[in-house]
Amino acid sequence: MTSSKATPKVSIIMNCFNGEKYLSEAIESVINQTYTDWELIFWDNCSTDGSAKVFKSYSDDRLKYFLSDQHTTLGQARANAWQCVTGDYVAILDVDDLWMPKKLEYQIPLFDDSEVGLVISNACTKCSHHEKKYFQKKYPEEGFVFPELLKNYFVCLPVLVVRKSFVDRLEIPSFDAQFSMIADFDLVLRLSRISKLAVVKEMLGMWRAHGDNLTYAQSDKFYIETKEWIRKYETMPEFFSGHQEALVIFKNHIERAEAVRLISVGKKKMAYLKIKSGADRDFRSYVLMACVIMPFSSYVIRCVKYLKMRSVLLNAVTNVLFKRAI
């Protein structure tokens, strides 16, 4: 049964560039939602494969196709798709991810609290035939969690829903086109400063990890954009006001992650200088220094990156050592 309302309660943004491989699964996971008051905004970023044909093969009136005038970065594409939103709440689903049938049914009621601007849940990450839960032992804090997100960002995009009226209050009322790799991170952090976050303690979505993910394919851009993000908001003293300790922790996470990347590509001297100049070194910094002088460490880190998603134990160890740096 589909909704007959002219204005849906939930708008779902699906950005696509050559995503036909997993697209049918993603679309069907939306169509199969037990909560039916939604629209799916499909933003075709000038795909050259069969993505448009796959999408248009579905006859549901809630599925709306938009073709970009030109190919853009993902951040710009997300911002463009946002302009088509009509619902009170907005969810994001990329073409290679999927939802569990009761995702929206479980999440939308949490917005009954008028201060809640973000709702998330547990998710599973999938690499090849191996799956693991995003939250392994405990769920994150709820409420006003801006500093917690800075210290250890824990929002998995496929299970994020935001209240549009809160986003409309932001200086940039959607995704910031300045960023591509971290556009969702930026929106969540800005939104968490003015609204509460609530968590459904169920596994409601799946994020696929594969070689074509931008997170993996362009990891160097991730660190560049993150440092640009820090510089941008440090020019606005009120943004981090009262959260300097959390900001220092965040900066250290980014520097360690960048050092890991440099070691993995054989730039050990640059990695050493970055670790040495760190403002707050701890045992993880010394582990990385050891990696710099160890022979074959670049190869070992590349192997760990590849295997990390396949092993819960390895994932737990590397999270402790590098706080998701690998």
N, C-alpha and C positions, 0 to 999 in steps of 0.2 A: 504494500500500500504506500502511495506517495502523497506528499503534502500538496494541497490545492491552494495554499496561501500565496498571495502575490509576493509578499516579503517574507523570506525565510528567517528563522531565528538564528541559524548558524550558517556562516559562509566558510567554505573550505577552499583554500588556495592550493592548486597543484601546478607548480612550474615544471615545464618540460622542455628539454632539448635532447632529441634523439634518445628517447626513453622507452622505445617500444618493447624491449626485452621483458620488463616486469610490469608494464603499464596495465595490462588487463587485470592482474592480481590486485593492484592498488585501487583501480576503479571499482572492482567488485567488492572490495572490503568496505568501500563507502556505501555502495548500493545496498549491501547487506546489513547496514546499521539498523538496530531496533528502534533508534530514535530517527524519525523520518523528516523532521522539519529543517531541511538544509538545502543549500545550493552548492554545486561544485564548480568553481571558477578554474577552468583549464587554460593556463597561459602558455601558448606554444611560442617558444623563443626561436622561431624560424628553424624548426627541425627539418632535417633532410632525409629522415628515414620514414617509416610507416606509422609514426605516432599519431598523426592527425586521423589517418584512416581507422586506426584502432579505436580512438576516442569516439569518432563519429559513427561507429558501428553500434553504439548503445543508443537506445531510443528514449531514455528517461528524460523528461522535460527539465529536471533539476540539474542536468549536466549542461554547462554553458561553455562554449568554445570561443577563445579569443586568440587572434594571431598578432604577434608583435610586428610593428612596422620594420624593425631591424633587429638583428641579434645583439643582445646586450649582456653585461655581466649578470650573474645570478642575483646579486643585491639589487641592481636596477630592475631586473625582471620581477622580483618579489614586490618592489615598490610599485611598479606598473600594475601588477595584478591586484594590489591592494585597492587601487582606484575603482575597481569593479565590485567591491564588497558592498553588500546591502544589509547583512545580518547584524544582530546585536553582539554576536560572539564570532570569533575568527579562529579557525584551526588551519594548520599547515600539514600537508601530506605530500612528500616528494614521490616521484613516479616509481622509485625502487623500494619504497617502504609500504607497510600496510597496517590496518587496524583490526582489532578484535571486534566482533559484532556489537558488544554493549558499550563501546568506548564513550560515545556521546551520551548515551542514556545514563551512565554513571557520573560523567563529568559535569554536565550542564547544571544539575541541581546544586552543586557547590557554589554557584554564582548567586544563590539566594542570599548569601552574605554580601551586602552592598559594598563592602570594602575589598572584596576579592576581585582582583584584576587578572590573575593567572591561575590556571588549574592544570596540573600535570598528573601523571600516574607512573607506575612502574612500566617498563618496556623490556623487550628482549633484543639483544643484538645477535645477528646471525652472520656467520662467516662460513661459506661452503655448507656443510651439513651440521655444523656445530652451533649451538645456541646457548646463551647465558642471560640471566636476568641483569638488568641495569643496576637495580638496587639489590645487593646480595643479602645483607643481614638486617639492615634497618633503613627506614625511610627518612628523608631529610626533614628539617624543621619546616613548620608552616608559619604563616603570618608575614610580617615585614622582614624579609630575609636578604635584603641587599648585601650586607656584609658577608653573610654566609655564601652567597653566590660568588662574591669576589674571591673568597678564600678557596672555594672548591666548587666550581660551576657544575651543577647537577641536573640541568634541564635537558631532556632528550626531545628534540624537535617534533618527532612524529606524535608525541602524546601531549603536546602543548595546545591549550585553548586560551585565548585572551578576550577580555571584555573591550569591545571597540570604543566605548565611551571614554574609558581611561586612556586608551591610545590616542584618541582625538585631543586629549589635553596636553600631550607632549609637544615640545617645540618642533620636532619632526614627527608628524602624526602617522607614522607607518615605519616601514623599513628605511634605513638611511642608505641611499644609493651610493654613498661614499665607500661603503664596505660591501664586500661580496662574500668572502669566506666566513666572516663573523657577523653578518647582518642580523641573524636571529639572536645571537648573544647580545649584541648591542641593544636590540629592542627589549629583550627580557630584562636586562640590567636597568635600563631607563624606566621601564614600567614598574620594576620592583621597588623603586624609590618612592612611588606614590600609591602603591596598592599592595594588598596581601596576596600571598601565594597559598593555594590549597592543594592537597594531594589526595588522590583516590588510591587507596592501598590495594590495587589490583594491577595485573599485567595486561595492558590494553593496546599495545602497539608493538611493531617490530621495525627495527632499523637494520638494514642490510649493510654489512661491511664488505666491500669488494674493491678491486683495483681501479674501478672507474669512479669511485667516490671522489669528489673534489677535495675532501678532507685529507685523503691519502695522496692523490695525484698532484696536488699543489700545496703541500704542507708548508713550504717556505713562505707562501703568501699569507698563510694563517698567522705566522709569527710577525710578519711585517705589518699586517693590518692590526693585530692586537697592540703592537707598540704605538701605531698611529692613533688607535683608540685611546690609549692611556694619555698620550700627549694632548689630544684634543680636549679631553675632559679635565685634565690638570689645569688648563687655562680657565676653567670655570670652578673657582674655589668652593662654591657651595655644593658641587656634585659629590665630592668625596668628604665633605665636612663631617667630622666625627667618626670617620672610618679609615683613618690613616694606617692603623695597624693592619687592617684587612687589605689595603692597597699595597703595602709592603710585601705581604705574603703573596698576593697575586703577581706582583712584579717578579718575585723570586721564582714562582712556578714557571713563568714565561721564560725567564733567563735559563733555567735548567732545561726546559723543553727545547729551547733554541740550541743549547750546548749539545744535547743528545742528537739533534738533527745534524749539527756540524760534524760531530764524531762519525755519524753514520755515513756521511759523504766524504770522509777522509780529511776534513779540515780541522785537524786536531789542535793545531797551534791557536787558531781562532777560538776554538772551544775552550781551551785552557785559559786564555786571556779573559773570556767572558765569565768563566766560573770564578777566576781570581778576583775580578772586579766586583763580584756580587756583594751587596750591602749586608746580607745576613746569611753567612754560610753555616750550614749544619752538616750532619753526617752524609746526607745525600750529595752535597757538593763534593765531599771527599771521595765518595764512591765514583763520581764522575771524573774527578782528577785522576783516580786510579785507571779509569777506562782510557784516559788520554794516553797514558804511558804503556798500557798493555798492548802487546802485538795482537793483531787480528781483531781488535775491539770493534772496528767499524763493521766488519763482517758479522760479528756476534750480535751487535745491536740491530742490524738489518734483519737477522734471523728472528730476534726477539719480537721485533715489530710484526713480522709475518705470523709468528706463532701465538702472539699474545691473545688474539681473539679466540683461539682454539682451546685455551686452557684456563679454567677458573683459578687454579693455584698460581700459575704464572702471572695472570692478570692481577691477583691480589698482591703478589710480591712486588711487581713493577709499580703498582699504585702507591705502595708504601715508600718505595725508594724514590720515585720521580713524580708522584702526584699526577698521574696520567700523562706524563711527558712522552712516554713511548707509545 
